Amino acid sequence: MGESNDKKIIEDRADKYGDPKDFFPRWGEMCQILKTHAVQGQKELNQGHLQALEMVLLKALRSAWNPQLHDNYCDLRNYGSIAEMQVKLDSKGR
């Protein structure tokens, strides 16, 4: 297995989601914009909420690259629900 298996996985993901050399910097930029916007708007940052929203961005980008992979839509909805859950937990004081 090892490196040859890793290479196959990376190639498979590149076919499904785009070249990781392009994808991850773009996702990183979007996550930074999200964080900046959240910090400016919230009095106290909810880290769980923010992390779930970053996963929503990940799934949205993957869907933009390959709209035929339907599991991304399910994941996107679920991460949105998790983000909402984090806000509800935070408002209840966990």
C-alpha positions in Angstrom: 0.0 0.0 0.0 1.8 3.1 1.2 2.8 5.8 -1.2 1.3 4.1 -4.3 -2.0 3.8 -2.6 -1.9 7.4 -1.5 -1.2 8.5 -5.1 -4.2 6.5 -6.4 -6.5 8.1 -3.7 -5.2 11.6 -4.6 -5.7 11.0 -8.3 -9.3 9.6 -7.6 -10.1 12.7 -5.5 -8.7 15.0 -8.2 -11.0 13.5 -10.8 -14.0 13.9 -8.4 -13.2 17.3 -6.9 -10.5 19.0 -8.8 -6.7 19.3 -8.4 -5.9 19.6 -4.7 -3.2 22.2 -5.6 -6.1 24.5 -6.8 -8.9 23.3 -4.5 -7.4 23.7 -1.1 -6.0 27.2 -1.5 -9.5 28.3 -2.8 -11.2 26.6 0.1 -8.7 28.2 2.5 -9.4 31.6 1.0 -13.2 31.1 1.4 -12.8 29.9 5.0 -10.7 33.0 5.8 -13.4 35.2 4.3 -16.0 33.3 6.4 -13.9 33.7 9.6 -13.4 37.4 9.0 -17.1 38.0 8.4 -18.0 36.0 11.5 -15.6 37.9 13.7 -16.9 41.2 12.5 -20.5 40.2 13.1 -20.5 38.1 16.3 -19.8 39.3 19.8 -18.5 35.8 20.8 -17.4 33.4 18.1 -19.0 30.0 18.1 -16.2 27.7 17.0 -18.5 24.7 16.4 -20.8 26.7 14.2 -17.9 28.1 12.3 -16.3 24.7 11.7 -19.5 23.3 10.4 -19.9 26.2 8.0 -16.4 25.6 6.7 -17.5 22.0 5.9 -20.6 23.5 4.1 -18.1 25.5 2.0 -16.1 22.4 1.3 -19.2 20.5 0.1 -20.4 23.5 -2.0 -17.0 23.7 -3.7 -17.0 20.0 -4.4 -20.5 20.2 -5.8 -19.5 23.1 -8.0 -16.7 21.0 -9.5 -18.8 17.9 -10.0 -22.5 18.4 -9.6 -23.2 14.8 -10.4 -21.9 13.5 -7.1 -25.1 13.6 -5.1 -23.7 12.7 -1.7 -22.2 16.2 -1.5 -25.7 17.7 -1.3 -26.7 15.4 1.5 -23.4 16.2 3.4 -24.0 20.0 2.7 -27.5 19.8 4.3 -26.2 17.8 7.2 -23.4 20.2 8.0 -25.9 23.1 7.8 -28.0 21.3 10.4 -24.9 20.7 12.5 -24.1 24.5 12.3 -27.6 25.3 13.4 -27.4 22.7 16.2 -24.2 24.4 17.5 -26.0 27.8 17.7 -28.9 26.2 19.7 -26.4 24.4 22.0 -24.6 27.7 22.5 -27.8 29.6 23.3 -28.7 27.0 25.9 -25.3 27.3 27.5 -24.4 23.8 26.4 
